[in-house]
């Protein structure tokens, strides 16, 4: 078999009756073939509108070329950190607090960051503008960078920053409404908790988070509720957890040993300033939360992702409260929805995306404008 005549597995030029190539590893693809195949595989996938790469020095809008170098230490050593904010009605919601946490994570991971906080915010905002999306998820990474495949970051050429704008995520089956139906969750005991260092650094290694979800799914849940060896609730796989007692006491665990959740911090503020004043809550506490206390609560709520207030109506097959979404969850969700829709808050909480003409690094192919490379303002 020669490289010039061999046909790779899945090649669209193969006759319909031909068997797949049993040894695709012997097929050397040209750059054009590789891009063509990647384009075909990415076609019709869930929306990814734009990606900024400091390695490329610009934004790409074709998912086929939204790539990260394989020798970036984030990929093969997990030496990278990330964070996420929400894009709501053309505004970046709470980007400032998420960039602050990203920088804390980078410091904990000993990644030297050559960009200022303001430059990172600008690059995220420019990527959102290049995407054209008004609503979605914006996720960004700081990495040790590419340079080799050893465990030593000294071989890395320079840190990298990547940012993508994605479609909003949905949970549950089609037609599922978290605020109408609530979540049914399961206890997670067999998957170990992260050590405190990794729990408080938002690193790119989410293997334990994924295994937590998978154990929860085995028990009929989605996120899973982690209970430690002493019988206290820690968190869910990507969520913080809180309970509301029959007496109106709101309780969430301390952030020591778990993620310092930005959404739970906002809910704590709203619970103290609004729900206590309205009489929906009597008090708000951040203290160890025994699982037994949470099982007997009137409400159990998970939070994360800026806007996610997810009531739990059933835990390990037993109802929480009366088994329906409770008034505290509904009110907190309403407050978050109102806040994000209205765009009222500090400048860091609502950064308006400046949409406008693309500043392309090369002439745009009129037939394929999605292939344009856009240079953010921070790189000019």
C-alpha positions as CSV (number, residue, x, y, z in Angstrom):
1,X,0.0,0.0,0.0
2,X,1.4,3.4,-0.9
3,X,0.4,6.7,0.6
4,X,-0.6,8.1,-2.7
5,X,-3.2,5.4,-3.4
6,X,-4.3,4.1,0.0
7,X,-7.9,4.9,1.0
8,X,-8.5,5.8,4.7
9,X,-11.4,4.5,6.8
10,X,-14.5,6.6,6.2
11,X,-13.1,8.2,3.0
12,X,-16.1,9.7,1.1
13,X,-14.4,8.6,-2.2
14,X,-14.6,4.9,-1.4
15,X,-17.1,2.9,-3.4
16,X,-20.3,2.1,-1.4
17,X,-19.4,-1.6,-1.4
18,X,-15.8,-1.2,-0.3
19,X,-14.8,-2.4,3.2
20,X,-13.3,0.2,5.5
21,X,-9.5,0.3,5.6
22,X,-8.4,-2.1,8.3
23,X,-5.3,-0.1,9.0
24,X,-6.1,3.7,8.9
25,X,-3.0,4.4,10.8
26,X,-1.0,3.8,7.6
27,X,-2.9,6.4,5.8
28,X,-1.1,9.8,5.7
29,X,-3.5,12.6,5.1
30,X,-2.7,15.9,3.4
31,X,-3.6,19.1,5.2
32,X,-6.5,19.6,2.8
33,X,-7.8,16.1,3.4
34,X,-7.5,16.5,7.2
35,X,-9.4,19.8,7.1
36,X,-12.0,18.4,4.8
37,X,-12.6,15.4,7.1
38,X,-12.7,17.6,10.2
39,X,-15.2,19.9,8.5
40,X,-17.4,16.9,7.7
41,X,-17.2,15.5,11.2
42,X,-18.0,18.9,12.9
43,X,-20.9,19.7,10.5
44,X,-24.2,19.7,12.4
45,X,-22.6,19.6,15.9
46,X,-23.8,21.7,18.7
47,X,-23.2,25.3,18.2
48,X,-19.7,26.7,18.8
49,X,-19.7,30.2,17.4
50,X,-16.2,31.5,17.8
51,X,-12.9,30.6,19.3
52,X,-10.0,32.9,20.2
53,X,-6.5,31.4,20.4
54,X,-3.5,33.5,21.6
55,X,-1.4,30.8,19.9
56,X,-3.0,31.8,16.5
57,X,-3.4,35.5,17.5
58,X,-7.0,35.8,16.5
59,X,-10.5,34.4,16.4
60,X,-11.8,31.6,14.1
61,X,-15.4,31.0,13.5
62,X,-15.2,27.6,11.6
63,X,-15.5,24.7,14.2
64,X,-13.2,22.6,12.0
65,X,-10.3,24.8,13.0
66,X,-11.2,25.4,16.6
67,X,-8.2,23.4,17.8
68,X,-5.6,23.4,20.6
69,X,-2.0,22.2,20.1
70,X,-1.7,18.6,21.2
71,X,1.6,19.4,23.0
72,X,-0.1,22.1,25.1
73,X,0.5,20.9,28.6
74,X,-3.2,21.5,29.3
75,X,-4.0,18.6,27.0
76,X,-1.6,15.9,28.1
77,X,-0.7,17.0,31.7
78,X,-3.8,18.8,32.8
79,X,-1.7,22.0,33.4
80,X,-4.4,24.5,32.6
81,X,-7.2,26.3,34.4
82,X,-10.6,27.6,33.1
83,X,-13.7,29.5,34.0
84,X,-17.0,30.3,32.4
85,X,-19.4,33.2,32.3
86,X,-22.8,33.7,30.6
87,X,-23.7,35.9,27.6
88,X,-27.2,37.3,28.2
89,X,-28.8,39.7,25.8
90,X,-25.5,40.8,24.4
91,X,-23.9,41.4,27.9
92,X,-21.3,39.3,29.7
93,X,-22.8,38.5,33.0
94,X,-20.4,38.6,36.0
95,X,-17.3,38.3,33.8
96,X,-15.2,40.3,36.3
97,X,-15.7,37.8,39.2
98,X,-15.0,34.9,36.9
99,X,-11.8,36.4,35.6
100,X,-10.7,37.1,39.2
101,X,-11.3,33.4,40.0
102,X,-9.4,32.4,36.8
103,X,-6.4,34.4,37.9
104,X,-6.5,32.8,41.4
105,X,-6.7,29.4,39.8
106,X,-3.7,30.2,37.5
107,X,-1.7,31.4,40.5
108,X,-2.5,28.2,42.3
109,X,-1.4,26.2,39.2
110,X,1.8,28.3,39.0
111,X,0.9,29.4,35.5
112,X,2.5,32.8,34.7
113,X,0.0,35.1,33.1
114,X,1.4,37.6,30.7
115,X,-2.0,39.5,30.3
116,X,-3.6,41.9,32.7
117,X,-7.1,41.4,34.1
118,X,-8.3,44.1,31.8
119,X,-6.7,42.5,28.7
120,X,-8.3,39.1,29.6
121,X,-11.7,40.8,29.9
122,X,-11.1,42.6,26.6
123,X,-10.2,39.3,24.8
124,X,-13.3,37.6,26.1
125,X,-15.5,40.5,25.1
126,X,-13.9,40.7,21.6
127,X,-14.4,37.0,21.1
128,X,-18.1,37.4,22.0
129,X,-18.4,40.2,19.6
130,X,-16.8,38.2,16.8
131,X,-19.2,35.3,17.4
132,X,-22.3,37.5,16.7
133,X,-24.1,35.6,19.4
134,X,-26.3,37.5,21.9
135,X,-26.9,34.6,24.3
136,X,-24.7,31.7,25.2
137,X,-21.9,30.3,27.3
138,X,-18.4,31.8,27.2
139,X,-15.6,29.6,28.4
140,X,-11.9,30.4,28.6
141,X,-8.7,28.7,29.6
142,X,-5.2,29.8,30.7
143,X,-2.6,27.1,30.0
144,X,1.0,26.4,30.5
145,X,1.2,26.4,26.7
146,X,2.7,24.1,24.0
147,X,6.3,23.0,23.7
148,X,6.7,19.3,24.3
149,X,5.3,16.1,25.9
150,X,7.3,15.9,29.1
151,X,5.9,16.8,32.6
152,X,8.1,19.8,32.9
153,X,6.5,23.2,32.1
154,X,9.9,24.7,31.5
155,X,9.7,23.3,28.0
156,X,6.6,25.3,27.2
157,X,7.1,28.2,24.8
158,X,4.7,30.6,26.4
159,X,1.3,30.4,28.3
160,X,-1.8,30.4,26.1
161,X,-5.3,31.8,26.4
162,X,-8.2,30.3,24.6
163,X,-11.8,31.4,24.6
164,X,-15.0,29.9,23.0
165,X,-18.6,31.1,22.7
166,X,-21.1,28.2,22.8
167,X,-24.8,27.5,22.7
168,X,-26.5,27.5,26.1
169,X,-26.5,24.0,27.7
170,X,-29.7,22.1,28.4
171,X,-30.2,19.4,31.0
172,X,-32.6,16.5,31.0
173,X,-34.8,15.1,28.2
174,X,-36.6,17.3,25.7
175,X,-39.3,19.3,27.3
176,X,-37.6,19.1,30.8
177,X,-38.0,22.3,32.7
178,X,-35.9,22.4,35.9
179,X,-38.1,25.0,37.6
180,X,-41.3,23.0,36.8
181,X,-40.1,19.5,37.1
182,X,-37.1,19.7,39.5
183,X,-34.2,17.2,39.6
184,X,-34.0,13.7,41.0
185,X,-30.6,13.2,42.5
186,X,-28.6,10.4,43.9
187,X,-25.9,10.2,46.6
188,X,-22.3,9.8,45.4
189,X,-20.1,7.9,47.9
190,X,-17.8,5.7,45.8
191,X,-16.1,8.4,43.7
192,X,-13.5,10.2,45.9
193,X,-13.7,13.9,46.5
194,X,-11.0,16.1,45.1
195,X,-8.2,17.1,47.5
196,X,-8.7,20.6,48.7
197,X,-6.1,22.1,46.4
198,X,-7.7,20.8,43.2
199,X,-11.2,21.5,44.6
200,X,-10.4,25.2,44.9
201,X,-8.4,25.5,41.7
202,X,-10.7,25.3,38.6
203,X,-8.3,23.1,36.7
204,X,-8.8,21.4,33.4
205,X,-8.8,18.0,35.0
206,X,-12.4,17.2,35.6
207,X,-12.1,13.4,35.7
208,X,-13.5,13.1,39.3
209,X,-16.3,15.5,38.3
210,X,-17.2,13.3,35.3
211,X,-17.0,10.1,37.5
212,X,-19.3,11.8,40.0
213,X,-21.9,12.5,37.4
214,X,-21.6,8.9,36.1
215,X,-22.1,7.4,39.5
216,X,-25.1,9.7,40.0
217,X,-26.5,8.7,36.7
218,X,-26.2,5.0,37.7
219,X,-28.4,5.9,40.6
220,X,-31.0,7.9,38.6
221,X,-29.4,11.3,39.2
222,X,-27.7,13.9,37.1
223,X,-25.2,15.9,39.1
224,X,-25.0,13.7,42.2
225,X,-24.8,14.9,45.8
226,X,-21.4,14.2,47.4
227,X,-21.6,13.1,51.0
228,X,-18.3,12.9,52.9
229,X,-17.2,10.1,55.3
230,X,-18.6,12.1,58.2
231,X,-22.0,12.3,56.7
232,X,-21.9,16.0,55.6
233,X,-22.8,17.3,52.1
234,X,-19.9,18.7,50.1
235,X,-21.1,19.6,46.7
236,X,-22.5,18.2,43.4
237,X,-20.3,17.4,40.4
238,X,-20.3,21.0,39.1
239,X,-22.7,22.6,41.5
240,X,-22.9,24.0,45.1
241,X,-25.7,22.7,47.3
242,X,-28.0,24.4,49.8
243,X,-31.0,23.5,51.9
244,X,-34.0,25.4,53.3
245,X,-35.5,24.1,56.5
246,X,-39.2,24.1,57.4
247,X,-38.4,27.0,59.7
248,X,-36.9,29.0,56.8
249,X,-33.2,28.6,57.6
250,X,-31.0,28.6,54.4
251,X,-27.8,26.6,54.8
252,X,-24.9,25.9,52.5
253,X,-21.6,24.3,53.3
254,X,-18.4,26.4,53.8
255,X,-16.3,26.8,50.7
256,X,-13.3,25.1,52.4
257,X,-12.5,22.0,50.4
258,X,-15.0,22.7,47.7
259,X,-15.3,25.1,44.8
260,X,-15.7,28.8,45.8
261,X,-18.9,29.0,43.7
262,X,-19.7,32.4,42.2
263,X,-23.4,31.6,41.8
264,X,-23.8,30.4,45.4
265,X,-22.1,33.6,46.5
266,X,-24.7,35.6,44.6
267,X,-27.5,33.5,46.0
268,X,-26.2,34.1,49.5
269,X,-26.3,37.8,48.9
270,X,-29.9,37.6,47.5
271,X,-31.1,35.4,50.3
272,X,-29.8,37.8,53.0
273,X,-30.8,41.0,51.3
274,X,-34.1,40.1,49.7
275,X,-35.6,36.8,50.8
276,X,-35.1,37.5,54.5
277,X,-36.7,40.9,54.1
278,X,-39.6,39.4,52.3
279,X,-40.2,36.8,55.0
280,X,-39.4,33.8,52.8
281,X,-36.4,33.1,54.9
282,X,-35.7,33.6,58.6
283,X,-31.9,33.3,58.5
284,X,-29.0,32.4,56.2
285,X,-26.1,30.3,57.4
286,X,-22.9,29.0,55.9
287,X,-21.9,26.0,58.0
288,X,-21.4,22.2,57.7
289,X,-24.6,20.6,56.4
290,X,-25.4,17.1,57.6
291,X,-27.0,15.0,54.9
292,X,-29.7,13.9,57.4
293,X,-30.6,17.5,57.9
294,X,-30.8,18.1,54.1
295,X,-33.0,15.1,53.6
296,X,-35.5,16.4,56.1
297,X,-35.4,19.9,54.5
298,X,-38.3,21.7,52.9
299,X,-36.1,22.5,49.9
300,X,-32.8,21.3,48.4
301,X,-31.2,23.5,45.8
302,X,-28.2,23.2,43.5
303,X,-26.6,26.2,41.9
304,X,-23.9,27.0,39.3
305,X,-23.2,28.4,35.9
306,X,-24.2,32.0,36.9
307,X,-27.9,31.5,36.2
308,X,-28.6,27.9,37.2
309,X,-30.9,27.5,40.2
310,X,-31.8,23.8,40.2
311,X,-34.3,22.5,42.8
312,X,-34.0,18.9,43.9
313,X,-37.4,17.3,44.4
314,X,-36.2,13.8,45.1
315,X,-33.1,12.3,46.6
316,X,-32.3,8.6,46.5
317,X,-35.9,7.9,45.7
318,X,-37.3,9.9,48.6
319,X,-39.1,13.3,48.1
320,X,-37.6,16.5,49.4
321,X,-40.3,18.4,51.2
322,X,-43.6,17.8,49.4
323,X,-41.8,16.6,46.3
324,X,-42.3,19.8,44.2
325,X,-40.3,22.9,43.4
326,X,-40.4,25.2,46.5
327,X,-40.9,28.9,46.9
328,X,-37.3,29.8,47.8
329,X,-36.0,28.1,44.6
330,X,-38.6,29.9,42.6
331,X,-37.8,33.3,44.1
332,X,-34.1,33.0,43.7
333,X,-34.5,31.9,40.1
334,X,-36.8,34.9,39.5
335,X,-34.2,37.3,41.0
336,X,-31.4,35.9,38.9
337,X,-33.6,36.0,35.7
338,X,-34.6,39.6,36.4
339,X,-31.1,40.7,37.1
340,X,-29.6,39.1,34.0
341,X,-32.4,40.3,31.8
342,X,-32.4,43.9,33.1
343,X,-28.6,44.2,33.1
344,X,-28.6,46.2,36.3
345,X,-25.5,46.0,38.4
346,X,-21.8,46.9,38.6
347,X,-19.8,47.4,35.4
348,X,-18.0,44.1,36.1
349,X,-21.3,42.3,36.3
350,X,-22.7,43.5,33.0
351,X,-20.1,44.2,30.3
352,X,-21.8,45.2,27.0
353,X,-20.4,43.4,24.0
354,X,-19.5,45.9,21.3
355,X,-20.7,44.1,18.1
356,X,-19.5,45.5,14.8
357,X,-17.8,44.8,11.6
358,X,-15.2,42.0,11.7
359,X,-11.5,43.1,11.6
360,X,-10.1,40.3,9.5
361,X,-6.4,39.4,9.3
362,X,-6.9,38.4,5.6
363,X,-9.6,39.1,2.9
364,X,-12.8,37.2,3.6
365,X,-13.8,34.5,1.1
366,X,-17.3,35.6,0.2
367,X,-18.3,32.0,-0.3
368,X,-17.0,31.0,3.1
369,X,-17.0,33.9,5.5
370,X,-17.0,31.5,8.5
371,X,-13.4,30.8,7.8
372,X,-12.2,34.3,8.6
373,X,-9.6,34.8,11.2
374,X,-10.6,37.8,13.3
375,X,-8.0,39.8,15.3
376,X,-9.2,41.0,18.7
377,X,-8.6,44.6,19.7
378,X,-6.2,43.4,22.4
379,X,-3.9,41.9,19.8
380,X,-3.8,45.0,17.5
